[in-house]
């Protein structure tokens, strides 16, 4: 083990929903791959003992981890520890320090509400658990620019920036990482990847389900805060960034920050908000709620490469399919064949549920009338069993000290700067029918040239 690698993992919120659905499956996968051989200590206020905590971990794997791998779980179980305590009680953190034993470089994963961060960070410092430690925090990184800065002040009071890992599991997806790889490893793409050839770029994140009983949570966030300001801005940065001078984490993150700095602050004219019919009847939702479950926005990246190219982003719940996809539409060439009226060429990235890269082209129609027809050259694959999952990847890289897949403070603040004014404005909300593609009253200015290309999911 290198000196930079964490020598323990502490999981706050160990009995919570995130740990149950995502983290324990990731831990078993890491053990199976040989990437986790340090103590894993859960901390919560559940009134449990260690055996109950281990039983909880097993239930997580049975329900969300594809089943229990007995050999891997035996090893994971031997590494598990548990501290049952109150975050307000210094004695609980002294018990944690004792449970850590000789470990000096733990990674503290705060899978807890942001409101609890200040207390936990203060208690960790008081118990001597932070000197060489890292801290992993889940989104949301605040709910606006002011709260994001306040959160950063809390974290920076104990941890310097290089030891803070703001986790966005979207960056752990192989298909998201592949955007950067595909862009910079293929010669044919770079000459056309600019304002001279690209007409518009659209990013869609559609979910065919609603808030799934989490109405009280969703009332605090809405679509822009939940997925656009973080997940989809990260995809945008991957598409628009310049090639980093090196592939180290800071060089990559420098280029992403430059993209956000080039985006002007948005106004309500750049945003369409929608809410699916029936949302206000969900448990935990206010009767007159004005929280959006759908959003479409338009922005520009005012850099030398992208100036004048509109970027369109939409995301929503209870849409026709569950799919995340990018379509880069290219400008039409001069027409040599006057009767040819097919769609413009495009590059398409499918992020999920399957992984695909498609190149939209025009070919001669079968009748040879020179009208032409659209076709797509497609490379696609479905995730395979045993493939590294997003949480496994990001958690492993945090423990290894690689920050490439994590948001830096300046990135977070720039993202909030872009959306803050339009979120605080009292813009109109439009109702839309479940399983439709959003409000029918969509502003034409917020629709890409040629319209949205709706993802099609087979099966």
C-alpha positions in Angstrom: 0.0 0.0 0.0 1.3 3.4 -1.0 1.7 6.1 1.7 -1.0 8.2 -0.1 -3.6 5.4 0.1 -6.2 5.6 2.9 -5.7 3.1 5.7 -9.4 3.0 6.8 -12.8 4.0 5.6 -15.3 5.5 8.0 -18.9 5.6 6.8 -21.2 8.1 8.5 -24.9 7.5 7.8 -24.0 3.8 7.6 -27.6 2.7 8.2 -29.1 5.1 5.7 -30.6 4.7 2.3 -27.5 5.6 0.3 -25.3 3.2 2.1 -27.9 0.4 1.8 -28.5 0.9 -2.0 -25.1 1.9 -3.3 -22.2 1.8 -0.9 -22.3 -1.7 0.5 -22.6 -3.2 -3.1 -19.6 -1.0 -4.1 -17.6 -2.3 -1.1 -18.3 -6.0 -2.0 -17.2 -5.3 -5.6 -14.0 -3.6 -4.3 -13.2 -6.6 -2.2 -13.8 -9.0 -5.1 -11.4 -6.9 -7.2 -8.8 -6.8 -4.5 -9.1 -3.1 -4.0 -10.3 -3.0 -0.4 -8.2 -4.4 2.4 -8.5 -1.8 5.2 -11.0 -1.5 8.1 -14.4 -0.2 7.2 -16.2 1.4 10.2 -19.8 2.4 10.1 -21.1 5.1 12.4 -24.8 5.8 13.1 -27.4 6.3 15.7 -29.5 3.1 15.2 -29.0 1.4 18.5 -27.3 -1.5 16.8 -24.4 -3.7 17.6 -21.8 -5.0 15.2 -23.7 -8.2 14.3 -26.8 -6.2 13.4 -24.7 -3.9 11.2 -23.2 -6.9 9.4 -26.7 -8.4 8.9 -27.7 -5.0 7.4 -24.8 -5.1 5.0 -25.8 -8.6 3.9 -29.4 -7.5 3.3 -28.1 -4.6 1.2 -26.1 -7.0 -1.0 -29.1 -9.4 -1.4 -31.4 -6.6 -2.5 -29.1 -4.2 -4.4 -25.8 -5.8 -4.9 -26.7 -8.7 -7.2 -26.5 -11.2 -4.4 -24.0 -12.1 -1.7 -20.6 -13.4 -2.9 -19.9 -15.5 0.2 -16.1 -15.4 -0.1 -16.0 -11.7 -0.7 -18.6 -11.0 2.0 -16.6 -13.1 4.5 -13.6 -10.8 3.9 -15.7 -7.7 4.0 -17.4 -8.8 7.2 -14.0 -9.3 8.9 -13.1 -5.8 8.0 -16.3 -4.2 9.3 -16.5 -2.3 12.5 -19.4 -0.3 14.0 -19.7 2.6 16.4 -23.2 3.4 17.6 -23.4 6.9 18.8 -24.7 10.4 18.7 -23.0 13.0 16.4 -23.4 15.5 19.3 -21.6 13.4 21.8 -17.7 13.7 21.9 -17.6 10.3 23.5 -18.9 8.7 20.3 -16.0 10.2 18.4 -13.5 9.0 21.0 -15.0 5.6 20.5 -14.4 6.0 16.7 -10.8 7.0 17.3 -10.3 3.9 19.4 -12.0 1.8 16.7 -9.6 3.2 14.1 -6.7 1.7 16.0 -3.4 2.5 14.3 -5.0 4.0 11.2 -3.8 7.6 10.6 -5.1 8.2 7.0 -8.8 7.4 7.1 -11.3 8.5 4.5 -14.4 9.9 6.2 -17.5 9.4 3.9 -20.2 11.8 5.0 -23.4 10.1 3.6 -25.5 12.4 5.8 -27.5 15.6 5.3 -25.3 18.6 4.7 -26.8 20.2 7.8 -24.9 17.7 9.9 -21.5 18.4 8.3 -20.4 21.2 10.6 -21.0 19.1 13.8 -19.4 16.0 12.4 -16.3 17.8 11.1 -15.9 19.6 14.4 -16.2 16.4 16.4 -13.8 14.5 14.1 -11.2 17.3 14.6 -11.7 17.3 18.4 -11.2 13.5 18.6 -7.9 13.6 16.6 -9.4 11.9 13.5 -8.5 14.4 10.8 -4.7 15.1 10.7 -4.0 13.1 7.6 -7.6 12.2 6.7 -9.7 12.8 3.6 -13.4 13.7 3.6 -15.9 12.6 1.0 -19.1 14.6 0.8 -22.2 13.8 -1.2 -24.3 16.4 -3.3 -26.0 18.7 -2.9 -22.9 21.0 -2.3 -25.2 23.7 -0.9 -28.4 24.8 -2.5 -27.1 28.1 -3.9 -23.8 30.1 -4.1 -24.0 31.5 -0.6 -24.7 28.1 1.1 -22.0 26.4 -1.1 -19.5 28.9 0.1 -20.6 28.4 3.7 -20.2 24.7 3.3 -16.7 25.1 1.9 -15.8 27.3 4.9 -16.9 24.6 7.3 -14.8 21.9 5.4 -11.8 24.2 5.0 -11.8 24.9 8.7 -10.5 21.3 9.2 -9.5 20.0 5.7 -7.4 21.6 3.0 -8.8 21.5 -0.5 -6.7 18.6 -1.7 -8.2 16.4 1.0 -11.9 17.2 0.2 -13.6 14.9 -2.3 -17.1 16.2 -3.5 -18.6 13.1 -5.0 -20.7 13.0 -8.1 -21.2 9.4 -9.0 -22.1 10.4 -12.6 -18.3 11.0 -13.2 -17.7 7.4 -12.2 -19.7 6.1 -15.1 -17.6 4.6 -17.8 -19.7 6.1 -20.6 -19.2 9.6 -19.1 -15.4 9.1 -18.9 -15.4 7.8 -22.4 -16.6 11.1 -23.8 -13.2 12.7 -23.0 -11.3 9.6 -24.2 -13.3 9.5 -27.5 -12.9 13.2 -28.1 -9.1 13.3 -27.7 -8.1 9.9 -29.0 -9.7 10.1 -32.5 -8.2 12.3 -35.1 -11.4 12.8 -37.2 -13.3 14.5 -34.5 -11.1 17.4 -33.4 -11.2 19.4 -36.8 -15.1 19.7 -36.6 -15.4 20.1 -32.8 -15.9 23.8 -32.8 -18.3 26.7 -33.7 -17.4 26.4 -37.4 -19.0 23.0 -37.8 -21.3 22.5 -34.7 -24.8 24.0 -35.0 -26.0 23.1 -31.5 -25.6 20.7 -28.7 -28.4 19.1 -26.7 -28.2 17.0 -23.5 -31.2 15.1 -22.3 -31.6 13.2 -19.0 -35.0 11.5 -18.9 -36.5 9.4 -16.2 -39.7 7.4 -16.7 -40.4 7.4 -12.9 -41.6 10.0 -10.5 -40.2 11.1 -7.1 -40.7 7.5 -5.7 -42.0 8.6 -2.3 -39.2 11.2 -1.8 -41.5 14.2 -2.1 -40.2 15.9 1.0 -36.7 15.7 -0.3 -37.6 16.8 -3.9 -39.4 19.8 -2.5 -36.0 21.1 -1.3 -34.2 20.7 -4.6 -36.1 20.4 -7.9 -34.7 19.3 -11.2 -32.1 22.0 -11.7 -30.5 21.5 -8.3 -30.9 17.7 -8.4 -29.3 16.8 -11.7 -28.6 19.8 -14.0 -26.3 22.0 -11.9 -24.1 18.9 -11.1 -24.5 15.8 -13.3 -25.4 17.5 -16.6 -22.9 20.4 -16.2 -20.2 17.8 -15.8 -21.3 16.2 -19.1 -21.2 19.7 -20.7 -17.7 20.3 -19.3 -16.5 17.0 -20.8 -17.9 18.0 -24.2 -16.6 21.6 -24.2 -13.3 21.4 -22.4 -9.9 21.9 -24.1 -7.4 19.1 -24.0 -5.5 19.2 -20.6 -1.8 19.6 -20.8 -1.5 16.5 -18.6 -3.9 13.9 -17.3 -3.3 14.6 -13.6 -6.4 15.5 -11.6 -5.6 19.3 -11.3 -4.9 19.7 -15.0 -8.2 18.0 -16.0 -10.2 20.0 -13.4 -8.5 23.2 -14.5 -10.0 22.8 -18.0 -13.5 22.0 -16.7 -13.5 25.1 -14.5 -12.5 27.2 -17.6 -15.6 25.9 -19.4 -17.9 27.1 -16.5 -16.2 30.4 -16.3 -17.0 31.0 -20.0 -20.8 30.5 -19.4 -22.7 33.8 -18.6 -25.0 33.8 -15.7 -28.5 32.7 -16.8 -31.8 34.5 -16.5 -35.4 33.2 -16.4 -35.5 33.7 -20.2 -33.0 30.9 -20.5 -35.2 28.5 -18.4 -38.5 26.5 -18.9 -39.8 24.9 -15.8 -42.5 22.1 -15.7 -44.2 19.9 -13.1 -45.9 16.6 -13.9 -49.6 16.4 -13.3 -50.2 14.7 -9.9 -46.9 15.8 -8.3 -48.7 17.9 -5.7 -50.6 14.8 -4.5 -47.3 13.1 -3.6 -46.6 12.5 0.1 -44.5 15.3 1.5 -45.3 17.7 -1.4 -46.9 21.1 -0.6 -50.4 21.5 -2.1 -49.4 24.5 -4.1 -45.8 23.5 -4.8 -43.9 25.5 -7.4 -41.0 23.0 -7.5 -40.0 21.9 -11.0 -39.9 18.2 -12.0 -38.8 19.2 -15.5 -36.5 21.9 -16.7 -35.1 22.9 -20.1 -32.5 25.6 -20.4 -30.3 27.2 -23.0 -26.8 28.5 -22.4 -23.7 29.6 -24.3 -20.0 28.9 -23.7 -18.3 32.1 -24.7 -14.9 30.6 -25.5 -13.0 30.9 -28.7 -14.0 27.3 -29.6 -17.7 27.6 -28.8 -18.8 31.2 -29.0 -22.3 31.4 -30.6 -23.1 27.7 -30.3 -26.2 27.1 -28.2 -26.2 24.3 -25.6 -29.6 23.0 -24.6 -30.1 20.9 -21.5 -33.3 19.2 -20.4 -34.1 16.8 -17.6 -37.3 15.6 -16.0 -39.3 12.9 -14.2 -42.2 10.9 -15.6 -41.0 11.2 -19.1 -41.4 8.4 -21.7 -38.1 6.7 -21.1 -35.2 6.5 -18.8 -32.1 7.6 -20.7 -29.3 10.1 -20.7 -28.0 11.2 -24.1 -26.1 13.9 -25.9 -26.7 15.0 -29.5 -24.1 17.2 -31.2 -25.7 18.6 -34.4 -23.4 19.7 -37.2 -24.0 22.4 -39.7 -25.4 21.4 -43.1 -22.8 21.3 -45.9 -23.5 23.2 -49.2 -26.0 21.2 -51.2 -24.7 19.6 -54.3 -28.0 17.7 -54.7 -30.8 20.3 -54.5 -33.5 17.7 -53.7 -31.6 16.2 -50.7 -33.4 17.3 -47.5 -32.3 14.9 -44.8 -31.4 15.7 -41.3 -28.0 17.3 -40.6 -25.1 15.1 -39.5 -24.7 14.5 -35.8 -22.6 12.8 -33.1 -24.6 11.0 -30.4 -23.4 9.8 -27.0 -25.7 7.5 -25.1 -24.6 7.5 -21.4 -27.3 5.2 -20.1 -28.9 2.7 -19.8 -26.8 1.3 -22.6 -23.6 2.8 -23.8 -23.5 4.0 -27.5 -21.7 6.4 -29.8 -23.5 7.1 -33.1 -22.4 9.1 -36.1 -25.4 10.4 -38.1 -24.7 10.5 -41.8 -26.6 11.0 -45.1 -26.5 8.2 -47.7 -28.1 7.8 -51.1 -31.7 6.5 -50.9 -32.3 3.0 -52.1 -34.2 4.2 -55.2 -31.2 6.3 -56.3 -33.3 9.5 -56.7 -30.6 11.6 -54.8 -33.2 12.5 -52.2 -30.9 10.8 -49.7 -31.7 9.2 -46.4 -30.4 9.5 -42.9 -28.4 6.7 -41.4 -26.3 6.2 -38.2 -23.0 4.5 -37.8 -23.4 2.9 -34.4 -21.0 1.5 -31.8 -22.9 0.3 -28.8 -22.6 -2.0 -25.8 -24.5 -2.9 -22.7 -22.8 -2.9 -19.3 -21.6 -6.4 -18.4 -21.7 -8.4 -15.2 -18.6 -7.6 -13.1 -18.0 -4.2 -14.8 -16.8 -1.6 -12.3 -19.8 0.5 -11.1 -19.8 4.2 -10.6 -19.7 4.2 -6.8 -17.0 1.5 -6.7 -14.8 3.7 -9.0 -15.3 7.0 -7.3 -14.9 5.5 -3.8 -11.8 3.6 -4.8 -10.2 6.7 -6.3 -11.0 8.8 -3.3 -9.2 6.3 -1.0 -6.3 6.2 -3.5 -6.0 10.0 -3.4 -7.0 10.6 -7.1 -9.3 13.6 -7.3 -9.9 13.6 -11.1 -13.5 12.5 -10.8 -14.4 15.0 -8.0 -15.6 18.6 -8.1 -13.2 21.2 -6.9 -14.4 24.2 -4.9 -14.0 26.7 -7.7 -16.0 24.4 -10.0 -18.8 24.2 -7.5 -19.0 27.9 -7.1 -19.0 28.6 -10.8 -21.8 26.1 -11.3 -23.9 27.9 -8.7 -23.0 31.3 -10.2 -24.5 30.2 -13.5 -27.9 29.1 -12.2 -28.4 31.2 -9.0 -30.3 34.1 -10.4 -32.8 32.1 -12.4 -33.4 29.7 -9.5 -34.2 32.6 -7.2 -36.5 34.3 -9.7 -40.2 33.5 -9.5 -40.6 32.0 -12.9 -43.8 30.4 -14.2 -44.2 26.6 -13.9 -46.0 24.7 -16.6 -47.9 21.5 -16.0 -47.2 18.5 -18.2 -48.8 15.1 -18.7 -47.0 12.0 -17.2 -45.0 10.1 -19.9 -44.9 13.1 -22.2 -41.7 15.0 -23.1 -42.6 18.0 -20.9 -44.8 21.1 -21.1 -46.6 21.7 -24.4 -46.1 25.4 -23.9 -42.4 25.1 -24.4 -40.8 28.3 -25.5 -39.5 28.0 -29.0 -36.4 29.8 -28.0 -35.6 27.0 -25.6 -35.9 24.3 -28.4 -32.9 23.3 -30.4 -32.8 24.1 -34.1 -34.7 21.2 -35.7 -36.2 20.2 -32.4 -35.2 17.9 -29.6 -34.0 14.5 -30.6 -35.9 12.2 -28.3 -34.0 9.2 -27.1 -35.4 5.8 -28.1 -34.8 2.9 -25.7 -35.4 -0.6 -27.0 -36.8 -3.4 -24.9 
